[in-house]
């Protein structure tokens, strides 16, 4: 197996294992992972376009509409059409959504801290730096290849 293929396999397995653990924890707290990511983002920015929320949660444009509609039905967010471009929807977190996020986030952070406790802050910072470095170089190389 080449180094590149090994890297692809290791990153894929890491992502699957890590996100599966986090997803199961969120489900046990009564919140799907995509809803958590959207509420986390909206908790910071307050209001965002639906398309951007799809990017944040890494879900397709068709799926984000369904997810946001379910969140609106639960009262976590409210949707509104853009005043200029009627095809664009804005999504805003509600007080109920903010409260639900805080409750889930507190418990989820305890879980995340417990599974990452085996790593020092230095190890975490090194890993973050390496992943960012790989991401930037891959993105730059990808844009160079598209020209």
C-alpha positions as CSV (number, residue, x, y, z in Angstrom):
1,X,0.0,0.0,0.0
2,X,1.4,3.4,-1.0
3,X,1.8,6.1,1.6
4,X,-0.9,8.2,0.0
5,X,-3.4,5.3,0.1
6,X,-2.4,4.5,3.7
7,X,-3.0,8.2,4.6
8,X,-6.4,8.1,2.9
9,X,-7.4,4.9,4.8
10,X,-6.1,6.2,8.2
11,X,-8.0,9.5,7.8
12,X,-11.1,7.8,6.6
13,X,-11.1,5.3,9.5
14,X,-10.3,8.1,12.0
15,X,-13.1,10.3,10.8
16,X,-15.6,7.4,10.7
17,X,-14.7,6.2,14.3
18,X,-14.6,9.7,15.8
19,X,-17.8,11.0,14.2
20,X,-19.6,7.7,14.9
21,X,-18.8,8.1,18.6
22,X,-19.9,11.7,18.7
23,X,-23.0,11.0,16.6
24,X,-24.1,8.2,19.0
25,X,-23.5,10.5,22.0
26,X,-25.6,13.3,20.4
27,X,-28.4,10.8,19.5
28,X,-28.4,9.6,23.1
29,X,-28.9,13.3,24.1
30,X,-31.8,13.5,21.7
31,X,-30.2,15.5,18.9
32,X,-28.9,14.4,15.5
33,X,-25.4,15.5,14.7
34,X,-26.5,17.7,11.8
35,X,-28.9,19.6,14.1
36,X,-26.2,20.0,16.6
37,X,-23.7,21.5,14.1
38,X,-26.4,23.9,12.7
39,X,-27.4,25.1,16.1
40,X,-23.8,25.5,17.2
41,X,-23.2,27.7,14.2
42,X,-26.4,29.7,14.6
43,X,-25.6,30.1,18.3
44,X,-22.6,32.1,17.2
45,X,-23.8,33.9,14.1
46,X,-27.5,34.1,15.0
47,X,-28.7,34.1,11.4
48,X,-27.4,32.3,8.2
49,X,-28.4,31.3,4.7
50,X,-29.7,27.8,4.3
51,X,-27.0,27.0,1.8
52,X,-24.2,28.0,4.2
53,X,-25.8,25.8,6.9
54,X,-25.5,22.9,4.5
55,X,-21.8,23.5,4.2
56,X,-21.4,23.8,8.0
57,X,-23.2,20.5,8.6
58,X,-21.6,18.9,5.4
59,X,-25.0,17.9,4.0
60,X,-26.5,18.3,0.5
61,X,-28.7,21.2,-0.6
62,X,-31.7,18.9,-0.8
63,X,-31.1,17.4,2.7
64,X,-30.5,20.8,4.4
65,X,-34.0,22.0,3.4
66,X,-35.5,18.9,5.1
67,X,-33.3,19.2,8.2
68,X,-34.0,23.0,8.6
69,X,-37.8,22.3,8.1
70,X,-37.7,19.7,10.9
71,X,-35.8,22.1,13.1
72,X,-38.4,24.9,12.4
73,X,-41.2,22.4,13.2
74,X,-39.6,21.7,16.6
75,X,-39.3,25.5,17.2
76,X,-35.5,25.5,17.2
77,X,-35.2,27.9,14.2
78,X,-37.3,30.2,12.1
79,X,-37.0,30.6,8.4
80,X,-37.6,33.7,6.3
81,X,-37.2,34.5,2.6
82,X,-34.6,37.0,1.6
83,X,-36.2,40.4,0.8
84,X,-34.4,40.7,-2.5
85,X,-33.8,37.1,-3.8
86,X,-37.0,35.1,-3.0
87,X,-35.1,31.8,-3.7
88,X,-32.8,32.4,-0.7
89,X,-33.9,31.5,2.8
90,X,-32.4,32.8,6.0
91,X,-32.5,30.7,9.2
92,X,-32.4,32.2,12.6
93,X,-32.0,30.4,16.0
94,X,-34.9,30.8,18.4
95,X,-34.7,31.0,22.2
96,X,-36.0,27.5,22.3
97,X,-33.2,26.4,19.9
98,X,-30.6,28.2,21.9
99,X,-31.8,26.6,25.2
100,X,-31.9,23.1,23.6
101,X,-28.4,23.6,22.2
102,X,-27.0,24.7,25.6
103,X,-28.4,21.7,27.4
104,X,-27.1,19.2,24.8
105,X,-23.8,21.1,24.3
106,X,-23.0,21.0,28.1
107,X,-23.4,17.2,28.1
108,X,-21.7,16.7,24.7
109,X,-18.7,18.7,25.8
110,X,-18.3,16.5,28.9
111,X,-18.3,13.4,26.6
112,X,-15.9,15.0,24.1
113,X,-13.5,16.0,26.9
114,X,-13.6,12.5,28.3
115,X,-12.7,10.8,25.0
116,X,-9.9,13.3,24.3
117,X,-8.5,13.3,27.8
118,X,-5.8,10.8,26.7
119,X,-4.2,13.5,24.6
120,X,-2.2,16.5,25.9
121,X,-3.1,20.0,24.7
122,X,0.2,20.0,22.8
123,X,-0.8,16.8,20.9
124,X,-4.1,18.3,20.0
125,X,-2.6,21.5,18.8
126,X,0.0,19.6,16.7
127,X,-2.8,17.5,15.2
128,X,-4.9,20.5,14.4
129,X,-2.0,22.3,12.8
130,X,-1.1,19.3,10.6
131,X,-4.7,18.7,9.5
132,X,-5.1,22.4,8.7
133,X,-1.8,22.3,6.8
134,X,-2.9,19.3,4.7
135,X,-6.3,20.9,4.0
136,X,-4.8,24.2,2.9
137,X,-2.2,22.5,0.6
138,X,-4.8,20.1,-0.9
139,X,-7.2,23.0,-1.5
140,X,-4.5,25.1,-3.1
141,X,-3.3,22.2,-5.2
142,X,-6.9,21.4,-6.2
143,X,-7.5,25.0,-7.4
144,X,-4.2,24.9,-9.3
145,X,-5.3,21.8,-11.1
146,X,-8.7,23.3,-12.1
147,X,-7.1,26.2,-14.0
